[in-house]
Amino acid sequence: MNSAVKLALAGAMSIASVSGVAFAQTAAEPTVDTTTTTNSTTMATEGVSVVRLDSLDNDQNRTEHTRLTQLSNSSESMTEAQAQISADPAIAQAIEAESVQVSNVFHVETAANGGKIVYVK
């Protein structure tokens, strides 16, 4: 009788694990909320995130802050970023929604999900 219980449990566990994989494969959308605000420094609007440089000034993001600070002092980077804003109305709308002047945008990156990350002073 003890082995019958073990066999039944093993069967139930194998069925549960297979159905979990099937569920994960059919999930239509990720359950990650990409439109939240973190400490009022990052705002996602229609695939565009606006990140303020001073929000990265902490121990965890020190390397990124240093890299972006150098870019913020580069007139070449600012010219390129402003050209991207002119070419993409979604970016212009996102920075307008954040009350950011175009002259404060110094870098635009494409995120892994295809969205844009706009860095501002």
N, C-alpha and C positions, 0 to 999 in steps of 0.2 A: 504494500500500500504506500509506503514511503517513496518508492521509486515512481509510482504513478503520479504522485503529487509533483515531484521534481520534473517529470516529463511534461505535465500540463503547464507548469510555470515556465519552463523553457520554451514551449510552443507559444505561450501568450507573450513572452518577452520578445521573441523573434518577430512576431506579427506586429507588435507595437513599434519596433524599431523600423521596420519596412514602411509602415504607414506614415511615420514621421518624415522619412526621406521623401516620400511621395508628396506630402503636404508642403515641404520646403521647396520642392521643384515647381509646384503649381502656384505658389504665392505670387500675386500679380505685382505688388508694390512693396518696397522695403518699408520697414516700420520705423525708420529713422526720421525724426522731425528736423527738416533742414531749414525751417523758417523761423527759428527761435532767435531771440536776442540774448547775447551773453554780456553781462555787465554794461549794456548800452554802448558797446563798442563795435559790434558786428551786426549787420542787418542784411538779411537775404531778401531780394526782391526779384521774382521771376528769373531765377538762375544767376543773379548777380549779387555778390556779397561785397559789402563795403566794410573795410577793416581800417581802423584808425591806428596809425603808427604807435602812438603812446600806449595802446592796449597791449602791445607786445613787449613792453618794457618791464619784464619780470624774469625771475631766474629760469623758468621753464622755457621761455621763448627768446632767451638772450642772443643766441646765434642768429636767429631770424631777424630780430630787431636790429642787430649790427649790420647785417646785409642790406636791409631795407633802408636804414639810415643813410648808407652810402649811396643807394639809388635815389633817395630823396634830394641829394645834393647834386645830382647829375642832370644837367640841362637836356642831354640827349634822351635820358629815360623819361623826363617830363614831356618832351616833345612827342615821343612815341606814344605815351599813354594818352595824351590829348588827341592825337590822331585817331586812336582806337575809339575814343569817346565820340568823336565826330562821325565815325563810320558805323557805330552801333547804337541805335536809339534806346535799347534796353539799358545800356550802361548810363546814358545821359539821364534817363528817367530815374534810375536807382540813386544816382548821386543827387539829383534834384529833390527826391523824396527825403533824403538825409540832410538837406540844406547844406550841401557841400559845393563850394565853388570849383569850377573846372581847374582853376590855377592851383588848387591844393592837391590835385590828383598827380601822383608821381610814378605810379606803376600799375599795370594791369596784367594779370596772369590768367591762363586758362586752367581751371580746376580739373581734377580727374574725372568728374562727372560731365564735363563739357561746359559747365558754367564759367562765369568770369569772377575773378577776385580783384577788386579795385582797392588799392592802397592809397590812403590820403593822409596828409599832414594834420 
